[in-house]
C-alpha cells in the first residue's frame, strides 16, 4: 500500500535476509544519471500558483476533441467506419447481411493497423524527444510543435470525402494525429512535476485527465446540437458535416492550448548533460536505459508492466464507439449520447480517484481499475447478443475505470522520476507503452479477421488488460526512507 510522501518501486521478492525494499531502492533511484534527487522532492514545501495548475490542466481539455470526437466517437466510428467508405454494391446491402458485416470489419481492422503503425513510430521516437527537451529545457517548444501538428492533421481531415478512395487518407491522418498527440503528451506529462508537490501530484494528475474528459463532453454536446439542427443547413453530401466537425476540433485545440504556453514557466536545461545531434541521442538513450536497468530496476520494470495494461486502456477508447455502432447497432444520436455519458463518468471518476491516489497510493488505484476493466469487458463480450443495454451498462463501467488507471499511472511515475529527466522518463513511458501499443489494435484486427465479426475484437482488448493486470501484481511498492 502507498503512503503519502516519497516512493520506491520493486519487483524483487524480499527474503528475510535482505534489507528492506526502501533502503535498497532509495540510493539507486536518487542517483540515476547525474541527478541526485527525485524531481518531486525538489517541490516539497512549494506553493504552486493555481493559475499554473489550471493552465497546465487545460491542455488535456484542448487535446480531448482529437481523442473523443475524432478518434473515438464521431469521425472514425460514425464516418470512416461507415458504409460511406464501402463499394456502392456492398453499401446497398442490408445492415445484417454477412457480406456487409464483414466489409465493415475490414474497415475496422484497417483502422486498427493504422493506429498500430502509429504506435511503432511513437515507440522509436518518443524517448529521444523527451531526452532532447530535458537537455534544452524547451519542453514548451516541443509541446507547441506537437499541438500544432495535431491541429493541422484535424484540419486536413476536411479533405476526406465520403468515398472509398479517401479511406486510406482518413486513417493516415488519424494515425498522424495519434503520433503527435503522444509526442505532446510526453512533454505535457513531464511538466506535471513542475506544477505539483508530493502531496498534490495525484490530485493534479486527476484534474488534468478529468478536465479532458469533461472537455470531451462539451465537444460532443456541440456536435449533438449541430446534428439536431440539421447541421445548420449545411449540405450533407460527401460527408461535409463530419469534415467540418474536424475543422472545429482543430480550432478548439489551438485556442485552449494557449494558457499553458503563457502561464506555465519553462525549466532550465538539465545540468551536466551533453547536447548531441538527433541520431547521437539514440546512443545516449541506450546508455541511459542500461543505467536505469542497472541502478533503478524498480522503475524500469514498472515501465514494462504498465506498457501492457495502458495499451488495453487505449484500446477501450479507440474502439469503444466502433463497437457501439457496429456490434450493438447504435445510431448517430445513441453513439453521441453514449459518448457524453462515458466522458462524464470518466471525468468524475478520475477527479475523485486523484484524491484516493494521494491517500492510498497509485498502485491501489491501478489494480482496482484493472480488475473492474477485465470484469466489465468480459461481460460485454459474453453478453453481446443481449442488446444495447449490455453496452450501456458494461461500456460505461469500462469508462469509469479507464481514467483512474491512466491518471494513477502518470502520478506513480512522477513520484519516482529523477529531477531533470522528466521528459526522458516520460518519453520512455510513452515508448514502452507504444512499443506494446500495436498489441491491442493487432489483436483487435486479428480476432475480427479470424472469426469474421467485430465483437470478437472485444476479447482481444480484454486479453491485453488481463495480462497487464497480472504483470502489475508483481510490481511491489514500498515507501522510501526519509
N, C-alpha and C positions, 0 to 999 in steps of 0.2 A: 504493500500500500504506500502511496506517496504521502508525504507530509509537505506543508509549505516550506519554502526555503530553497536550498540548492540541491542538485540531484546528481546521481550517478546511475549508469546502466550496467548490467552484467548479464551475460548469457552463460556464465560458468557456474556449474553446480558447486556449492560451497560445502567442504568437508569440515569435520570438527577440528582438524589440524591446520586449516587455512585461516589467515587473518580475515576479519570482517570485510564484506564487499566494499564498504565505504572507504576503508583505509587502503584497499588495493586500487580503487578507481580514481581517487582524487588526484594524486600526483600525476598520473598519466594523462588524465583529462585536462589538467591545468597546464601541461607542458607540451601539448601538441604544437609542433612548429615552433615559431619564435615568440608565441604569445603566452603570457603567464597567468591568464585569468579567463574564466568563462565570461562572455560578454554581459550577461545579465548581472553578474556580480558587481560590475562597474556601475550599474544603475541603482544599486542599493541606496535607499535614502533619498533619491532624487524625486522632485516633484515635476511631473510631466504636464505641460500646459494642455488643457482639454482640447484646445484648437488643433494641436498637433495630432492628438489621438483621433479625433473625428475626421480630420483631413486625411489621415492615413486610412481609416476605415472606409472612407468614401470611394477609394479606388476599387474596392470589392464591389461596391454599388455600381460604379461606372463600367466595370468589366462584365457584370452579370448578364446584360442583354445578349452578349455573344453566347454565353453558356445556356441561358434559359430560352431565349427567343430563336436564336439561330441554330444552335447545336442540338437542342433537346426537344422543345415543344412545338415550334411553328415551322421554321423554314425547312429543316430536314424532314421532320416527321410528317408534316401535312403537305409539303410541296415536293421536295426531292424524292421522297419515298412514296409518292402518289402515282396513280395511273397516268398522270400527265407526262411521265417520262417512260411510259411503255409504248411499244409499237401500237398503232391505231387498232389493228385487228385484235390484239390481246386486251387492250384497254376496254374494248366494247363488250367483252365477256362479262358474265355475272360475277359479282364480288366473291361468291362462294365457289366459283369454278376452280378446280385444282390447277389448271394451267395458269390462270391469272394469279392465284396464290403463290405459285412457285416463281412466277416472274417478279412479283413484289419481293419475294425472298431474295432474289438475285440482286435487286436494288439495295436491300438491307445489308447483304453481305459485302457488296461493293463499298458502301459507306464504312463498314467495319474495317475493311482492308485499308482504306484511305486513312482512317484515324490511326490504325496500327502503324502505317508507314510514317505518319507524323510523329508517333511516339519514338520510333527508332532515331529520327533526326534529333529530337529533343535529348535522347539518351547520349548522343555523341557530342552535343554542343553545349548543353546547359551548364555543366560544371565549369567549363572554361569561361563562359560569360560571367558566371558568378565570381570566379577567381580574378578575372580582369577588373571587375567592378570594385572588388576589395582593394586591389593593388592601386587603382587610380583614385578611389574614393568617389567615383562618379556613378553611384547607384541610380541616382535620379535620371541621369542621362540615358543609361541603358533602359530604365523603365519607360522613359518618354518615347524612345525609339520603338520599343516593343508595342506600346499602346497605340502609336501611330500606325504601325503595320497592321495590327488587328482591325483598326478602324477602316483602313484602306481595303482590306480583304472583304469587309462587310459592304463597303461602297461598291466594290466590283461585282458583288452578287446581283446587283441591278441588271447585269447583262446576261444572267442565266434565265433564258426564256423557257417556257413550258414546252420542251421538245426533247426527245431522247438524245439529240445531238449535243445538248448542253449539260447532260448529266455529269460527264467527266469534269467539265469546268466547275460545276457546282461543288462536287465533293472535293475537288482540288483546293478551291478557295476556302472551304470549311476546314480542310486539313492545315492550310497555311495559317488560318486564324488560330487553330489549336496549338500550333508550334509557337507562335509568338505570344499567345496568351500565357503559355507556360514560361517562356523566357521572361516576360514581365513579372510573373509570379515569383520567380527566383529572387529578383531584387526587392520586390514588394515584401516578401516573407522575411528577407534579411533585415529590412527596415523595422520589423516588429521589435527587435531588441532596442532600437533607438527610442521607442515611444512607450516602453513598458518597464516594469520592475519585476523582481522575483515574485512579489505578492500580487501583481496585477496581470501578468502575462496571459494567463488562461482566460480571464475576463475580456481582455482587449482582443485576443485572438478570436474569441467567440463573437465579440461585437462586429469584427470585420466580416466574418462568414455570415452572421445573422443579417447585417445590413445588405449584404449581397443578395441573399435570398429575398428579402423584403423589396429590394430594388427590382428583382425579377417579377414580383407580384405586380408592381406598378406598371412595368413594361407590358406584361400580359393583359392587364386591365385596359390599357390604351388600345391594344390590338383588338380586344373584345368589343370595345366601344366602336372602333372603326368598322369592324365586321357587322355589328348590329345596325349601323347606319349605312349599310350597303357600300362600305369603303368610301363614303362621302361622294358617291357618284363616279368614282374612278373606274374606267373600263377594266374588266377582269380578264380580257384576252391576254394570252402569253404570260399568265401569272404575274401581271403588273402589280397587284396589291402586295403580294409576298415580296416582290423585289423592292418595293418602296418601304416595306417594313424593315428590310435590311439596311436601307439608307438611314432610316430613323434611328436604328440601333447604333450606327456608326457615329451619328451626331451626338447621341446620348453619351457614348463612351468618351468622346473628346471633352465635352462640357464638364462632366462630373469628375474627370481626372485632374482638372486644373488645381484644386485645393492642395493636393499632395505635393505638387511641384512648387507651390507658393509658400506653404506654411511649415513643411517638414524640412529641417535643415539637412544639408549634406554632411557626410562624415569625412574626416581626413583620410588620406591614403594609409593603408596598413604599413606600419613601420617595418623595416628590415626585410622587405620582400622585393626582390628584383623585378623590374619591369622587363618583360620579354615580349617577342612578337607572338602572333596568334598561334602559329604551329608549334613554337617552343613551349607555349602554355601547356600543351599536352604532355611534354616531358616533365614539367613541374607538377602537373596534376598527378601523374603516375607516382612520382616521388612522394607527394602528399598523401595519396591513398595508401601507399606502403607504410608511411609513418602512422597514419590513422589506424591501420590494421595492427601495427606493432605496439603502439603506445596507447591507443584508445579503442581497443577492440570492441568494447561495450557499445560505443556509438556506431561503429562500423556495422555490427550485427543488427542494431535497430534499423539502420537504413535499409538493410536487405529485407528484414521481416516486414517492415511497413510497406515496402515496394509492392508486395503481392496484394495485400488487402486494399491498398489505395487504388490499385488497378481495378479491383472489383467495385469500389466506390464510384470510380469514374464511369464504369460500365452501367451502373444503375441509372445515372442521369443521362448518359449518352444515348441509351437505347430505351429509356422508360416510356417516352411518348410514342416511339415507334411501336412498342409492344401494345400500348393502349389503342393506337389507331388500327393496327393490322390484326393482332391476335384477338383483342376484345371488341373490335368494331366501333370504337369511339368516333363520333363525328367531330367536326371542327370545334363547335362550342363546348362539347364534352371534354375534348383534349385540353382546351384552354382553361376550362373550369378546373380540371384536374391539376393543371399546371399552377394555377393560382393557389389552390388548396395545398398543393405539395410544397410550394415555396413558403407559404405562410407557416405551415407546420415545421418545415426545416429551419426557417429563420428563428422562430420562437424557441424550438428545442435546442438550437445551437447557442443562442444567447444565454439560456438557462444553464446549459451544460458547462459554459465557461466558468460559472461560479462553483459548480461541482469539481471542475478541473483544479481550481486554486485550493479547494478544501480537501478533496480526496485524492487528487493526482490524475494526470492524463492517462496513465495506463489503465486505471479502473474504468474511466470513461470509454476508452477504446475497446476494451474487452466486452463491456456491456453492450456497446453499439454493434459490435461484430456478431455477437450471439443473436441479437434482435434481427439483424440483416439476414443471416442464414435461415432462421426460422421463417421469417416473412417471405423471403424469396422462394423457399421450398414450397410454401403453401400456395403461392401464386402459380407456380409451375404445375403442381399436382391438381389444383382445382380450376385450371384454365377453362374447362368446359362448363363451369357452373354459372357463367355470365359475368356481366360488368361489375356487379357488386364485389366480386372477388378482388378485382384490381383496385376498386375504390378503397377497400379496406387494406389489402396487402400492400398495394403500391404506396399508400400514404404512410403506412408503418415503415416501409423501407426508407422513405424520405425523412422520417423523424429521426432515423439513426445515422444517416449519411453525414449530415453536417457536424454533429458532435464528434464523430470519429475523425473527420478532416481537421477540425479546429484543434482537438486534443493532440493530434499528431504534430501539428505545427508548434504547439505550445511545448510539447515534450522536447522536441529538437532544439528549440530556442533556449531551453533551460540548461542544455549541456554543450552549446556551441562556444568554442574559444573566441575571445574578443578579437575583432579584426578579420575573422574568417567566416563571417556570417554568409556572405554571398557565395563563397566556395562551398560551404557545407550545405546550404540550401540548394545550391546547384547540384551537388551530389544527391541530395534528397530528390530533386527533380529527375536526375539521371537514373537513380536506382528505381524510382517509380516508373519512369518511361522505358527503362530497359525491360521492365516487366509489362509495360503498357500494351504491348502487342498481344499479350495472352488473352485478355478479356475480349477485345474485338476479334481476335483469331478464333477463339472457341465459339464466340457468337456466330461467326461466319461458317465455321466448320460444322457445328452442330446443326445449323439450318441446312447446309448443303447436304449433309448425310441423311437427315431424317425428313427433309423436304418442307417443313413447316416452321414458321417463325418462333412459335412458343418454345421450341427446343433450345433456342438461344438463351432463354432464361436460365436453364440448367447450367449452361456454360458459365454465366456470371456468378451463380450461386457457388459453383465449384471453386472459383477463384477466391471468393470470400471465405469459404470454409478452410481452404489451405492457408490463407492469411491468418485466420483465427488460430489455427494450430501453431503456426510459427510464432505468433505473438505471445502465446502461452509460455514459450521458452525464454522470452525476454524478461529478465528479472530486474527489478528496480529497487534501489536502496537509497536512503538519504545520505548525502555527502557530509562528511565531518566538517565542522567549523574550523 
